[in-house]
Amino acid sequence: MTTTSEPREYGLAPALRARLMGFFLGGVGLLLLLVTVLVAVLHLNQDLIPVVAVIVVVGVFGLGFLLVRRWYVVRLDETGYQVRFVRGVGQDRGRWTDVEDLTTAVVAGTECVVLRLRNGGTTTIPVNLIEGDREEFVDELQRHLDRGHGYRRL
């Protein structure tokens, strides 16, 4: 196995991207229905419906653009890690030398990787948010942690 100085980035899981888009589409569909009903009941200007429809279409394409971009949730490099977009993560970044150990746990029904830090803090990463194979992700974390502590894996 070769070590690289290139950071490894794990993006948002495709299933979660699809769920976010589905919630958004449902919400804007209800908004468009509500505006249509209000226009009909309150006898508002009918030009309001196409204006809202255009805003909805722009919103759908805008969110679609944001969701297809590869925003990383977890970034690993030779010196440490960074976690973004995760509520309740704890400490969102750290150096490998500050990590005491790595464990897995189920937090609120979700499988997580927990990095326990020497200062008593933790970093909790729900693995269902991460694209790719869960076991590969945990193995990569362990390899970085081993290198950060000066251990060699055979």
HELIX and SHEET records of a PDB file:
HELIX    1   1 PRO A   14  LEU A   42  1                                  29    
HELIX    2   2 LEU A   48  VAL A   68  1                                  21    
HELIX    3   3 TRP A   96  ASP A   98  5                                   3    
HELIX    4   4 VAL A  127  LEU A  129  5                                   3    
HELIX    5   5 ARG A  134  GLY A  148  1                                  15    
SHEET    1   A 4 ARG A   8  GLY A  11  0                                        
SHEET    2   A 4 TYR A  72  LEU A  76 -1                                        
SHEET    3   A 4 GLY A  80  VAL A  83 -1                                        
SHEET    4   A 4 ARG A  93  ARG A  95 -1                                        
SHEET    1   B 3 VAL A  99  VAL A 107  0                                        
SHEET    2   B 3 THR A 110  LEU A 117 -1                                        
SHEET    3   B 3 THR A 122  PRO A 126 -1                                        
END                                                                             
